[in-house]
C-alpha cells in the first residue's frame, strides 16, 4: 500500500523541479496537514495545505501535483482573505475558474470535473463571482412551468442546486 505522506512529499518535490514557483510557495508558506475528514482531495485555509490520505493513495502523481498547485494559487491570489461576506460555495467556484485557467496557461493538466471556462480568461475572482451570481439569480427568477389545463402532469422542477457548475476539485471550507 502507498504511503500518503511520502506521496505528498514526492508531489511537492516534483513541483519544485517542474514548476518551481508553485513548489517554493507550497513548501515555504504552507504547513502540510493530514485531514481524513475531507470529502475531496485537498483544501487550504491560506496557512495549511490539508489532504485526505485516502484520496492521496488513489491519485496519480500528475493529478496530485496539479491539485497541489491549484491550492497554492488560491493562497497566492489571496482567495481565502478576499471572500468577504460572499457565499462560500459560489466564491469557491469563482476562484476555481480563475485558478484553473492559470494552471492550464502554466502547462498543468486538469483533473476530471475541474471547473474551467475560457469565457473567464483575464477575469478576477470577484468578476467571475458576480457573473455566477447573476446567472444563479436569473435562473431562480424564471417561472416554473404550469401543468396543462387537463391536469395531466405536475410541472417538472429543476433539481436542487442545478444552477451550480458541475464538478468539484478538492476545495472545501476547512472551517
N, C-alpha and C positions, 0 to 999 in steps of 0.2 A: 504494500500500500504506500502511496505517496505521502510525503511529509509536507503539510501545508506551509509550515514556517520556512522550510527550505525552498519551496516553490515561490513564495512571495519574495524572498531574498534574491532568488535567481532572476525573477522578473525585474526587480529594482536594479540589479547589476546589469542586466541586458539593456535596460533603459539608459543607463549611464553610457554604454557603448554605442547604442543605436540612435538614441535621441537624448543627448546629454542634458539639454535644458530641462526636460521633464524628470530625468533621473536625479539630477542635482537637487531640484526643488523637492522631490519626494523624499530623498534621503536626508537632506539638511533641515527641512522645515516641518516634516510630518512624523509623528510617532505612530508606528505601525502597531495596531491593536487587533487581536482576535475578538470577534463578536459572533458567537454561534447563533444568536437570535436573529441575525439579518435574514430577511426573506430573499434578498438578492445578493449578489456577489460582494460589492464593496460600497462604502459610503464614506463621507468625510464631514467633519464639523468645522473644518478650517484649521484644525490643530492636529487631529488624529486621522489616520487612514485605517478605517475599520474593514475587516474582511471576514467572510464566512468560510471556515475551514472546509466545510462540506462542498462548497462551491469551488474553492481553490483546487481541490484534488481532482475534480472532473473537468477542469477548464484548460484548454490548450494554451501553451505558452504565449502565442501571439495575441490571444484574446486577453489574457491576464495583463500583458504589457499595455494593450490599448485601454482597458478599463482603468488601470492604474494611472495612465496619462490623463484619462478623462477626469478622474478625481483631482489630479494635480491642477488641471486647468480651472476647475471650479474654485480652487484655493487662489491660484494666481490671479484670477479675474475678480476675486472678492465676492463671488456669488453668495456665499453664506452671509456676509455682512450687508449686502445691498438689498436683500429681500424686503426689509421694512415690514409693513403690515400686509403684504400681498399674500394671497392664498398660496400655501406652501407647495401643494401638488402642481398647480399651474405654473408657479415660478420655477419649479424644478424642470418641468417640461421646456419652458422657455430657455432656461440655461443650458439644457441638454442640446437643444437645436443649435445654439451658438457654439457650444463646446465641441460637438461632433463635427461641425463644419471646419473648425480649427484642426481637429485631428486628421481629417481627410486631406486638408491642404498640406499638412506636415508628413503625409505619407503613411498614416496608420490605416489599417483595415478595420472596419467596424463589424461588430458582432450582430447576429440576427436580432432584429427588433429594435436596433438603435434608431433614435429619432433623428431624422435628417431631412431637410427641405432646402433646396437651392434658392428658394424664394427669400430665405433669411440671410443670404450672403451679405456681409457688411453691416448687419443689424446688431444693435446692442440687446442684451437680455431684456432690458426694460421695454424696448420697442417690440420684441417678439412677444413678451408677456401681454402688452396692450393689444396686439393683433389677436392672440389666442383668446383673450378675454372678450374682445369684440365678437369673435366667431362664436364663442360659448353663449354670450348674451343674445345674439341674433338667433341662434338655434333654439334657445329657451323661449323666445318670443313668438316663434311660429305656432299658429293654432294647430291643435290636434285635429285630425280628420274625424268627421262625424259619421255615425252609422247611416246607412242609406234609409230612405223613408220606410222601407218594408221591415226594418229591424233585423235584417238578415246577417248581422255580424257586428261585433264590437270593434271599435277603432283599434288599429294596431299601433301601439305606442312605441317610442324608441326605448331600447334597453337602457338601463341605468348607466350613466357615465358614457353614453355613446358619443358624446361630443368631445371626448378626450382623445389625444393621439394614441395610436397603437404602440405597443412595445414599451418595455421598461429596461433600463440598462444597468441597474445596480445601485442607483442612488436611493437613499431612504432618509427620512427625517430621523437623525440619530438621537434626538432628544426623547 
